[in-house]
Amino acid sequence: MTRISWRPGWLTLACLAVAMIFPIWLGGLSAQVFRGADAKVYYAAAVLDAQGGNPNDSAALIEEGEILFNRPSGLHRGQPGAYYMAPYGFPRLFTRLSRPFIGLGVTGYYIAVLAAITIGSLLALEALMTALDWDRDRWLPRLFLVLSAPFAEDAFVGNVSAALFLSWAVAFLLARRGRPLLGGLVLSVCLIKAPVGVPAAAALVAFPPPLAGSTQPATWSRVRLAAGVVIGAAGWVALNVVSAGWDATVSWWSSMVGYGQALGVGPGGAYNLVDQAGLPSLLLGHVPALAAIALASVPVGCVMAVVLLRSRRDHLPSSAGATTALALSGALLLSPYLHLNDLLLEALPVLVIATSPLSALARFTLIVWAVGTSVNLVVALIEADILQAPRQGGAAGFGLVLAILAFAGVAGALGRRSRLVAATAP
């Protein structure tokens, strides 16, 4: 059974109390137009598809959003309080799967999405805890998950981040249990949200965990995981063509390419290119997206190389998921379109940090992950409402702090393990 360094105490209770501030604030947010913002996009896309329209046609989807969400209230796109329809970058198969729920109405549809996010996130955490051989009776990880800022944000907007989290966690568990081909098939679900899912999937394929009961990396897991992802992706494309036709598949791909090109030089840029959690967000709008990713990969790659080389030099056995967690947190940092809700995928790095000897960096990382978003929110509200000096929004948000700390915390845990081995060597 994995020993957990973080033990409940008064500090833990204080952290849980402070962590509640952010989800409570989201629940009472006065600008209710943002509640279920992403779920409304999925709902409008399903309604448009049911009417024979093309949800990947931005103009048609915007018009459908006006009909569903703005005109009944006498509002128009761009007015205060009006709903702003985001682009829709999902394949028609995803739309067809959500069509049966449009009969619930937009509120019922959002409640169904909220239930799926909650169940999916908790199941994903169970998969990770099982893979890491955690004590399943411990309540603390589950409580911190449902109070975490990424979960609260995902539940508030109704995004598919929880689906990525679940597919990645189950794939990780299957790889640990010696079934990487099946894990790769499950992992292919991550590709539905390419800017986040592709780097996350690549991290698991390149750095799979060791098999349960073994300390040696499963070399062949890479090949079988990759094969599973390729087969799964091909299967999803084939199902999309069968269910919606070739033209709809091409339309989806064209919308994805066009959206990727919007992550480039110039003001404005892609929709919702604010409050990002990836390193490229610091450069997007100034350099092309590929250049931003390449520049961000330099510090991430250097840290990973140093940590992994030291581990190999000291002949350290691979712990269950530590190297995978380092690769995952590093890969997510390179995403050009990573939001706070997508940081649900950082659950494994945070769990790895919690099971490591608690250095100052590890303690700081866990505390900031627990209360940092709530504290940042309180400070921002004081600045805006009391000091009358509201912050100016930017491309990078507080999620970037969380992502960097997760990466640094796992790197520090692996480096500390290397130093402990060296200090105890005869």
C-alpha positions as CSV (number, residue, x, y, z in Angstrom):
1,M,0.0,0.0,0.0
2,T,1.3,3.4,-1.0
3,R,2.3,5.6,2.0
4,I,0.8,9.1,1.9
5,S,3.0,11.8,3.3
6,W,0.2,14.4,3.6
7,R,-1.8,13.7,6.7
8,P,-5.0,15.4,7.8
9,G,-4.6,18.0,10.5
10,W,-5.6,21.5,11.4
11,L,-3.8,22.9,8.4
12,T,-5.7,20.5,6.2
13,L,-9.0,21.6,7.6
14,A,-8.1,25.3,7.1
15,C,-7.1,24.5,3.5
16,L,-10.4,22.8,2.9
17,A,-12.3,25.8,4.3
18,V,-10.4,28.3,2.1
19,A,-10.7,26.0,-0.9
20,M,-14.5,26.3,-0.7
21,I,-14.4,30.0,-1.5
22,F,-13.8,29.6,-5.2
23,P,-16.6,27.1,-6.0
24,I,-19.0,29.0,-3.7
25,W,-18.3,32.2,-5.6
26,L,-18.8,30.5,-8.9
27,G,-22.1,29.1,-7.7
28,G,-23.3,32.6,-6.8
29,L,-21.7,34.4,-9.7
30,S,-24.0,37.3,-10.7
31,A,-23.2,37.0,-14.4
32,Q,-25.2,33.8,-14.8
33,V,-24.8,34.0,-18.6
34,F,-21.4,32.2,-18.0
35,R,-22.9,29.3,-16.2
36,G,-22.9,26.3,-18.5
37,A,-21.2,28.4,-21.2
38,D,-19.5,25.4,-22.9
39,A,-22.5,23.2,-22.4
40,K,-24.6,25.7,-24.2
41,V,-22.3,25.4,-27.2
42,Y,-22.7,21.6,-27.2
43,Y,-26.5,22.1,-26.9
44,A,-26.8,24.6,-29.7
45,A,-24.6,22.4,-31.9
46,A,-26.8,19.4,-31.3
47,V,-30.0,21.4,-32.0
48,L,-28.5,22.8,-35.2
49,D,-27.4,19.3,-36.3
50,A,-30.9,17.9,-35.5
51,Q,-32.3,20.6,-37.8
52,G,-30.0,19.5,-40.6
53,G,-27.5,22.3,-40.2
54,N,-23.7,22.2,-39.8
55,P,-22.5,22.9,-36.3
56,N,-18.9,23.4,-37.6
57,D,-20.1,26.4,-39.6
58,S,-19.4,29.3,-37.2
59,A,-21.9,31.7,-38.8
60,A,-24.7,29.1,-38.6
61,L,-23.8,28.2,-35.0
62,I,-23.7,31.8,-33.9
63,E,-27.2,32.4,-35.4
64,E,-28.5,29.3,-33.6
65,G,-27.0,30.7,-30.3
66,E,-28.8,34.0,-30.9
67,I,-32.1,32.2,-31.4
68,L,-31.7,30.0,-28.4
69,F,-30.1,32.2,-25.8
70,N,-30.2,35.9,-26.7
71,R,-33.3,36.9,-28.6
72,P,-35.7,35.4,-26.0
73,S,-34.3,38.0,-23.6
74,G,-34.3,40.8,-26.1
75,L,-30.5,40.8,-26.3
76,H,-28.0,40.6,-29.2
77,R,-24.5,39.3,-29.4
78,G,-22.0,41.8,-28.0
79,Q,-24.4,43.5,-25.6
80,P,-23.8,43.4,-21.9
81,G,-25.4,40.2,-20.4
82,A,-25.7,38.5,-23.8
83,Y,-24.3,35.1,-24.5
84,Y,-21.3,34.9,-26.7
85,M,-21.1,31.7,-28.8
86,A,-17.7,30.0,-28.9
87,P,-16.5,28.1,-32.0
88,Y,-17.3,24.4,-32.1
89,G,-14.4,22.2,-32.8
90,F,-15.9,18.7,-32.2
91,P,-16.6,16.0,-34.7
92,R,-20.2,15.3,-35.8
93,L,-20.1,11.9,-33.9
94,F,-19.8,13.8,-30.6
95,T,-22.8,16.0,-31.6
96,R,-24.9,12.9,-32.6
97,L,-24.2,11.3,-29.2
98,S,-25.4,14.4,-27.4
99,R,-28.6,14.9,-29.5
100,P,-30.8,12.6,-27.4
101,F,-30.4,15.0,-24.5
102,I,-31.6,18.1,-26.2
103,G,-35.2,17.2,-25.3
104,L,-34.3,18.0,-21.7
105,G,-34.0,21.7,-22.6
106,V,-30.9,23.7,-22.1
107,T,-31.1,23.6,-18.3
108,G,-31.7,19.9,-18.2
109,Y,-28.9,19.4,-20.7
110,Y,-26.5,21.3,-18.5
111,I,-27.6,19.3,-15.4
112,A,-26.9,16.1,-17.4
113,V,-23.4,17.5,-18.3
114,L,-22.8,18.5,-14.7
115,A,-23.7,15.0,-13.5
116,A,-21.4,13.4,-16.1
117,I,-18.5,15.7,-15.1
118,T,-18.9,14.8,-11.4
119,I,-19.2,11.1,-11.9
120,G,-16.4,11.0,-14.5
121,S,-14.0,13.0,-12.4
122,L,-14.6,10.8,-9.3
123,L,-14.2,7.7,-11.4
124,A,-11.0,9.0,-12.9
125,L,-9.6,9.7,-9.4
126,E,-10.6,6.1,-8.3
127,A,-8.7,4.8,-11.4
128,L,-5.5,6.7,-10.4
129,M,-5.7,5.7,-6.8
130,T,-6.2,2.1,-7.8
131,A,-3.2,2.3,-10.2
132,L,-1.0,3.9,-7.5
133,D,-2.2,1.3,-4.9
134,W,-3.5,3.9,-2.6
135,D,-5.6,3.2,0.5
136,R,-9.1,3.4,-1.0
137,D,-10.6,4.3,2.4
138,R,-8.9,7.7,2.5
139,W,-11.4,10.5,2.0
140,L,-9.0,13.4,1.6
141,P,-8.1,13.1,-2.1
142,R,-11.8,12.9,-3.1
143,L,-12.7,15.9,-1.0
144,F,-9.9,18.0,-2.4
145,L,-10.9,17.0,-5.9
146,V,-14.5,18.2,-5.6
147,L,-13.3,21.4,-4.0
148,S,-10.5,22.0,-6.4
149,A,-10.5,25.0,-8.8
150,P,-10.2,22.9,-12.0
151,F,-13.2,20.7,-11.0
152,A,-15.2,23.8,-10.0
153,E,-14.4,25.5,-13.2
154,D,-15.2,22.5,-15.3
155,A,-18.5,22.0,-13.5
156,F,-19.4,25.6,-13.9
157,V,-18.8,25.9,-17.7
158,G,-19.7,22.3,-18.5
159,N,-16.6,21.4,-20.5
160,V,-15.4,18.0,-21.7
161,S,-12.2,18.2,-19.6
162,A,-13.6,15.5,-17.3
163,A,-13.9,13.1,-20.2
164,L,-10.3,13.6,-21.0
165,F,-9.4,13.1,-17.4
166,L,-11.4,9.9,-17.2
167,S,-10.0,8.4,-20.4
168,W,-6.4,9.3,-19.5
169,A,-6.8,7.9,-15.9
170,V,-8.3,4.6,-17.1
171,A,-5.6,4.2,-19.8
172,F,-3.0,4.8,-17.1
173,L,-4.6,2.1,-14.9
174,L,-4.8,-0.4,-17.8
175,A,-1.1,0.2,-18.7
176,R,-0.2,-0.5,-15.0
177,R,-2.2,-3.7,-15.2
178,G,-0.5,-5.0,-18.3
179,R,-3.2,-4.1,-20.8
180,P,-1.6,-1.2,-22.8
181,L,-3.3,-2.0,-26.1
182,L,-6.8,-1.6,-24.5
183,G,-5.4,1.4,-22.6
184,G,-4.4,3.0,-25.9
185,L,-7.9,2.5,-27.3
186,V,-9.4,4.2,-24.3
187,L,-6.7,7.0,-24.5
188,S,-7.8,7.8,-28.0
189,V,-10.9,9.6,-26.5
190,C,-8.4,12.3,-25.4
191,L,-8.0,13.3,-29.0
192,I,-11.5,14.8,-29.0
193,K,-9.9,18.0,-27.5
194,A,-6.6,18.0,-29.4
195,P,-4.8,21.0,-27.9
196,V,-5.0,19.3,-24.5
197,G,-5.6,15.6,-25.3
198,V,-2.7,15.2,-27.8
199,P,0.1,16.3,-25.4
200,A,-1.5,14.4,-22.5
201,A,-1.8,11.2,-24.6
202,A,1.8,11.6,-25.9
203,A,3.1,11.8,-22.4
204,L,1.5,8.5,-21.4
205,V,2.7,6.8,-24.6
206,A,6.3,8.0,-24.3
207,F,6.6,7.5,-20.5
208,P,4.2,4.6,-19.5
209,P,4.2,3.5,-15.9
210,P,5.8,0.3,-14.8
211,L,3.7,-2.8,-14.6
212,A,2.1,-3.4,-11.2
213,G,4.4,-5.4,-9.0
214,S,7.4,-4.4,-11.0
215,T,9.9,-1.5,-10.7
216,Q,11.1,-1.8,-14.3
217,P,9.5,0.4,-17.0
218,A,7.3,-1.5,-19.4
219,T,9.2,-0.9,-22.7
220,W,6.7,-2.7,-24.9
221,S,3.9,-0.7,-23.3
222,R,5.0,2.3,-25.5
223,V,4.4,0.3,-28.7
224,R,1.1,-1.2,-27.6
225,L,-0.2,2.1,-26.2
226,A,0.7,3.9,-29.4
227,A,-0.9,1.1,-31.5
228,G,-4.1,1.4,-29.4
229,V,-4.3,5.2,-29.9
230,V,-3.8,4.9,-33.6
231,I,-6.4,2.1,-33.9
232,G,-8.8,4.0,-31.7
233,A,-8.4,7.3,-33.6
234,A,-9.0,5.5,-36.9
235,G,-12.1,3.9,-35.4
236,W,-13.5,7.2,-34.3
237,V,-12.9,8.7,-37.7
238,A,-14.6,5.7,-39.4
239,L,-17.6,6.0,-37.0
240,N,-17.8,9.7,-37.8
241,V,-17.8,9.1,-41.5
242,V,-20.4,6.4,-41.2
243,S,-22.7,8.4,-38.9
244,A,-22.4,11.8,-40.5
245,G,-20.7,11.4,-43.9
246,W,-17.4,12.4,-45.4
247,D,-18.4,16.1,-46.0
248,A,-19.2,16.5,-42.3
249,T,-15.8,15.0,-41.4
250,V,-14.0,17.3,-43.7
251,S,-15.9,20.3,-42.3
252,W,-14.9,19.3,-38.8
253,W,-11.3,19.0,-39.8
254,S,-11.4,22.4,-41.6
255,S,-12.8,24.1,-38.6
256,M,-10.0,22.6,-36.5
257,V,-7.3,23.8,-38.9
258,G,-8.8,27.3,-39.0
259,Y,-9.0,27.5,-35.3
260,G,-5.4,26.5,-34.9
261,Q,-4.4,29.2,-37.3
262,A,-6.1,31.7,-35.1
263,L,-3.6,31.0,-32.3
264,G,-1.1,33.2,-34.1
265,V,0.3,36.7,-34.4
266,G,-2.0,39.6,-34.0
267,P,-4.5,41.1,-31.6
268,G,-7.7,39.3,-30.8
269,G,-6.7,35.9,-31.8
270,A,-8.8,32.8,-31.0
271,Y,-11.8,32.8,-28.8
272,N,-11.2,32.7,-25.1
273,L,-7.4,33.2,-25.4
274,V,-7.3,34.6,-21.9
275,D,-6.5,33.1,-18.5
276,Q,-4.5,30.4,-20.1
277,A,-2.5,27.8,-18.1
278,G,0.2,26.9,-20.6
279,L,3.6,28.5,-21.1
280,P,2.9,29.4,-24.8
281,S,0.2,31.7,-23.6
282,L,2.9,34.2,-22.6
283,L,4.0,34.4,-26.3
284,L,0.8,33.9,-28.3
285,G,-0.2,37.1,-30.1
286,H,3.5,38.0,-30.5
287,V,4.9,34.9,-32.3
288,P,3.2,32.1,-34.3
289,A,1.8,29.2,-32.2
290,L,4.4,26.7,-33.3
291,A,7.2,29.1,-32.3
292,A,5.6,29.7,-28.9
293,I,5.4,26.0,-28.3
294,A,9.1,25.5,-29.4
295,L,10.3,28.3,-27.1
296,A,8.3,27.0,-24.2
297,S,9.7,23.5,-24.7
298,V,13.3,24.7,-24.0
299,P,13.0,25.1,-20.2
300,V,10.5,22.2,-19.9
301,G,12.8,19.9,-21.9
302,C,15.9,21.0,-19.9
303,V,14.3,20.3,-16.6
304,M,13.0,16.9,-17.7
305,A,16.4,15.9,-19.2
306,V,18.3,16.8,-16.0
307,V,15.8,14.9,-13.7
308,L,15.6,11.8,-15.9
309,L,19.4,11.7,-16.5
310,R,20.0,11.9,-12.7
311,S,17.5,9.1,-12.1
312,R,19.2,6.8,-14.7
313,R,22.7,7.7,-13.4
314,D,21.7,6.7,-9.9
315,H,19.9,3.5,-11.2
316,L,16.7,4.5,-9.4
317,P,13.8,2.2,-9.8
318,S,10.7,3.8,-11.5
319,S,8.1,4.5,-8.9
320,A,4.5,4.0,-9.9
321,G,3.7,7.0,-12.0
322,A,6.4,9.5,-11.0
323,T,8.1,9.6,-14.4
324,T,4.7,9.6,-16.2
325,A,3.6,12.5,-13.9
326,L,6.6,14.5,-14.8
327,A,6.0,13.9,-18.5
328,L,2.3,14.7,-18.2
329,S,2.8,18.0,-16.3
330,G,5.6,19.0,-18.7
331,A,3.4,18.2,-21.8
332,L,0.5,20.1,-20.5
333,L,2.7,23.2,-19.9
334,L,3.4,23.1,-23.7
335,S,-0.3,23.3,-24.7
336,P,-1.2,26.4,-26.6
337,Y,-4.8,26.3,-25.4
338,L,-5.0,25.1,-21.8
339,H,-7.6,26.4,-19.3
340,L,-8.0,26.1,-15.6
341,N,-10.6,23.3,-16.0
342,D,-8.1,21.3,-18.1
343,L,-5.9,21.0,-15.1
344,L,-8.0,18.1,-13.9
345,L,-5.4,16.1,-15.7
346,E,-2.8,17.3,-13.2
347,A,-4.3,15.0,-10.6
348,L,-1.6,12.4,-11.1
349,P,1.3,14.9,-10.5
350,V,-0.4,16.2,-7.4
351,L,-1.0,12.7,-6.1
352,V,2.7,11.8,-6.7
353,I,3.8,14.9,-4.8
354,A,1.5,14.0,-1.9
355,T,3.2,10.6,-1.7
356,S,6.7,11.9,-1.8
357,P,8.8,13.1,1.2
358,L,7.4,16.5,1.9
359,S,10.0,19.1,1.1
360,A,9.4,22.8,1.3
361,L,8.5,22.9,-2.4
362,A,6.2,19.9,-2.1
363,R,4.3,21.5,0.8
364,F,4.1,24.9,-1.0
365,T,2.8,23.2,-4.1
366,L,0.1,21.2,-2.3
367,I,-1.0,24.3,-0.3
368,V,-1.2,26.5,-3.4
369,W,-3.1,23.9,-5.3
370,A,-5.6,23.7,-2.4
371,V,-6.1,27.4,-1.6
372,G,-4.2,29.4,-4.2
373,T,-7.2,30.1,-6.6
374,S,-9.5,31.1,-3.7
375,V,-6.8,33.4,-2.2
376,N,-6.1,34.9,-5.7
377,L,-9.9,35.5,-6.1
378,V,-10.3,37.2,-2.8
379,V,-7.3,39.5,-3.5
380,A,-8.8,40.3,-7.0
381,L,-12.2,41.2,-5.5
382,I,-10.6,43.4,-2.9
383,E,-8.6,45.2,-5.6
384,A,-11.7,45.7,-7.7
385,D,-14.4,46.5,-5.2
386,I,-12.5,48.2,-2.3
387,L,-9.4,49.6,-3.9
388,Q,-11.2,50.4,-7.1
389,A,-8.2,49.1,-9.1
390,P,-9.5,46.1,-11.0
391,R,-6.9,43.9,-12.7
392,Q,-6.4,44.0,-16.4
393,G,-7.0,40.6,-18.0
394,G,-4.3,38.9,-19.8
395,A,-3.4,35.7,-21.8
396,A,-1.9,33.9,-18.8
397,G,-4.1,33.2,-15.7
398,F,-3.5,31.8,-12.2
399,G,-3.8,28.3,-13.8
400,L,-0.3,28.8,-15.2
401,V,1.0,29.1,-11.6
402,L,-0.7,25.8,-10.7
403,A,0.7,24.1,-13.8
404,I,4.2,25.3,-13.2
405,L,4.1,24.2,-9.6
406,A,2.8,20.8,-10.5
407,F,5.7,20.3,-12.9
408,A,8.3,21.7,-10.5
409,G,6.9,19.7,-7.6
410,V,7.2,16.4,-9.4
411,A,10.6,17.3,-10.7
412,G,11.6,18.2,-7.1
413,A,10.2,14.9,-5.8
414,L,12.2,12.9,-8.3
415,G,15.3,15.0,-7.7
416,R,14.9,14.6,-3.9
417,R,14.6,10.8,-4.3
418,S,17.9,10.9,-6.3
419,R,19.7,12.8,-3.5
420,L,18.3,10.5,-0.8
421,V,19.6,7.5,-2.6
422,A,23.0,9.1,-3.1
423,A,23.2,10.1,0.6
424,T,22.3,6.6,1.8
425,A,24.6,4.8,-0.6
426,P,27.4,2.8,1.0
